[in-house]
Amino acid sequence: MGVSHISNRSEKQSERWSRRGVLTVLGVVPAAVLTGCSGSAGAAESSSSGGGASATASAKAAKAPTVTVTPADGTRKADFTAPVTVKVTDGTFAAVKVTGNDGSTLAGTFDDARTTWTSARNPYSGTKYTVAAQPRGAAAQTLTFTTKSPGETFVGYFTPEANSTSGVGMPVSINFTHAVEDRSAVQKAITVTADPAVEVVGHWFSDTRLDFRPETYWAAGTKITLSLRLKDVEGQDGVYGVQSKDVTFHIGREQISTVDLAGKEMVVKRDGTTLATYPVSGGNAQHTTWSGIMVISERFKQTRMESSTVGLGDEYDISDVPHAQRLTTSGTFVHGNYWASTSVFGSENTSHGCVGLHDAKGANDTSVAGYKFYESSMLGDVVVVKNSGEKTVAADNGLNGWNLSWAEWKTGSAV
């Protein structure tokens, strides 16, 4: 059999390849090989891809944390009716501290991720706050904002006076300068505590008056603390409280005086023991004296009394009534009387509604009943009037909330 002839054409073609062509072909081969070898190509792609991911991760790791605050940094009239929040992106918090230019600080808590801090209470109005935020592993950042001042404000004037000592019947009475619509919010911002401890409950007599008392008279020697946290509490739409303070009062000895206008005498008991018995004269049939439990709310060594101020025309005007102690807002006093005959006391009720004791003009005679009772008394002492022929005094007519039962008293609370 013959062997197939191989054409010289190919050989001649081969001979005709130039050196340049050979080099060109040879230069292409490595590329073709790399492209055709899946194992090598995969390795190259993997290496390239891995390098890009690493670079991206490094870029993220190198990105500095950003801290933001609400209200926004630099705000000059920020709202003060919501908590402060501080947030960090591209990091977590190591610490956050918010300080007011009044020296106060805002306590707060972090979320589980430690990327958000929220204050436990709202910021105060009219205060510049500095936020010192420390992201982990990064430089601390400082931001500031200033809250706006409220438009209208209210305060509560309280009785008794701070650091004073009163009798066992003295309630804590607060009178507000603006009517309070949100009684619950305002009452929650006020606490009254006693040492020794006893339950103390508030009672609203009106939208401007809130009194606090225990179920029975305070124990002698009690220390009472009134905590007012009214600052920025909205009493009514757009009207905010301004007070944030604690005040203390003290209760002295127990003195309870009982006036029996049928027997026309007053028995004074100090810490349960009879201290004195005085003959008195109460209101006549046309001007009966209120009955019930009353508390001494004002004391005057001498004062002027005019009938016109209590709706009795021009029946009397006495410029120097001695040893006068107020029992009601409407004008009931227990006071000394120098213009009536001595025989009246203990035998007749002749006054215009007050309880009178024999006294001397000038208020300096130490031997008379008016002087003695005045000297033995203090604000907050209890005076109980019975058998007067008059109905029980209203609980809000003076500091006389003791005329309400404990159940009735509690119904006046807004919390």
Sequence and secondary structure as in RCSB ss.txt:
>XXXX:A:sequence
MGVSHISNRSEKQSERWSRRGVLTVLGVVPAAVLTGCSGSAGAAESSSSGGGASATASAKAAKAPTVTVTPADGT
RKADFTAPVTVKVTDGTFAAVKVTGNDGSTLAGTFDDARTTWTSARNPYSGTKYTVAAQPRGAAAQTLTFTTKSP
GETFVGYFTPEANSTSGVGMPVSINFTHAVEDRSAVQKAITVTADPAVEVVGHWFSDTRLDFRPETYWAAGTKIT
LSLRLKDVEGQDGVYGVQSKDVTFHIGREQISTVDLAGKEMVVKRDGTTLATYPVSGGNAQHTTWSGIMVISERF
KQTRMESSTVGLGDEYDISDVPHAQRLTTSGTFVHGNYWASTSVFGSENTSHGCVGLHDAKGANDTSVAGYKFYE
SSMLGDVVVVKNSGEKTVAADNGLNGWNLSWAEWKTGSAV
>XXXX:A:secstr
       HHHHHHHHH  HHHHHHHHHHHHHHHHHH HHHHHHHHHHHHHHHHHHHHHHHHHS  EEEEES TT 
SSB  SS  EEEEESS EEEEEEEETTS EE EEE TTSSEEEESS   TT EEEEEEEETTS  EEEEEEB   
SEEE EEEES TT EE TT  EEEEESS  S HHHHHHTEEEEEES    EEEEEETTEEEEE SS   TT EEE
EEEE BT EEETTEEE  EEEEEEEE   EEEEEETTTTEEEEEETTEEEEEEE B B TTS   BEEEE  EEE
EEEEEEGGGGT TTS EEEEEEEEEE  TTS EEEEESSS GGGTTT   BSSSEEEE  TTS  TTSHHHHHHH
H  TT EEEEESSSS B  TTTTT GGGS HHHHHHT   
